[in-house]
Amino acid sequence: MAFDNEGSEWMTPVQYAKVRDVYAPQVYGWMKKGVLDWKYCDCGRRVINVEEADELLRTKGKLPPKGPEDGAPEL
């Protein structure tokens, strides 16, 4: 499984934290609490689904809502 920081469906918590400007321990905390699902990739590292993590950040107000270019309907 390749990781390229942008455009990847799955990322390690550290990679995701760097891309989204949040703290990695915060991401690990969400995983531990069960708020954010994760799995082991083929290489054995824990990875999270980027879209699911982005949605969590949107509900917390840390990311803007999806716009029309992201597939959301226009208001």
C-alpha positions in Angstrom: 0.0 0.0 0.0 1.6 3.3 -1.1 1.2 6.5 0.9 1.4 9.8 -0.9 0.1 12.3 1.6 -2.5 13.7 -0.8 -5.0 11.7 -2.8 -4.5 8.5 -0.9 -7.5 6.7 0.5 -5.6 5.5 3.6 -2.9 7.2 5.6 -1.0 6.6 8.8 -2.1 8.8 11.7 1.2 10.8 11.6 0.8 11.5 7.8 -2.8 12.5 8.3 -1.9 14.9 11.1 0.8 16.6 9.0 -1.5 17.0 6.0 -4.5 18.3 8.1 -2.5 20.4 10.6 -3.6 18.5 13.7 -1.6 16.7 16.4 -0.8 13.0 15.8 -1.6 12.1 19.5 -5.0 13.6 18.9 -5.6 11.2 15.9 -4.3 8.3 18.0 -6.7 9.3 20.7 -9.7 9.2 18.4 -8.5 5.7 17.3 -8.2 4.5 20.9 -11.6 5.9 21.8 -13.2 4.2 18.8 -14.3 7.5 17.3 -12.1 6.8 14.2 -11.9 3.4 12.7 -8.5 2.0 11.6 -6.9 -1.1 10.2 -3.5 -2.6 9.7 -2.0 -2.2 6.2 0.0 -4.9 4.4 3.2 -3.6 6.0 1.8 -3.8 9.5 1.3 -0.1 10.2 -2.0 1.3 11.5 -3.8 3.4 8.9 -7.0 5.4 8.9 -9.5 6.2 6.1 -8.8 9.8 5.0 -12.5 10.5 4.0 -13.8 9.3 7.4 -11.2 11.3 9.3 -12.0 14.4 7.2 -15.7 14.0 8.0 -14.8 13.8 11.8 -12.8 17.0 11.5 -15.7 18.7 9.7 -18.1 17.8 12.5 -15.6 19.3 15.0 -15.4 22.5 12.9 -11.7 22.0 12.0 -12.2 21.5 8.3 -14.6 23.5 6.1 -17.7 21.7 4.8 -17.5 20.0 1.4 -18.0 22.4 -1.5 -19.6 21.8 -4.9 -16.2 20.7 -6.3 -16.2 17.9 -3.7 -19.5 16.5 -4.8 -21.7 18.2 -2.3 -25.0 19.7 -3.7 -25.1 23.5 -4.1 -27.4 25.4 -1.9 
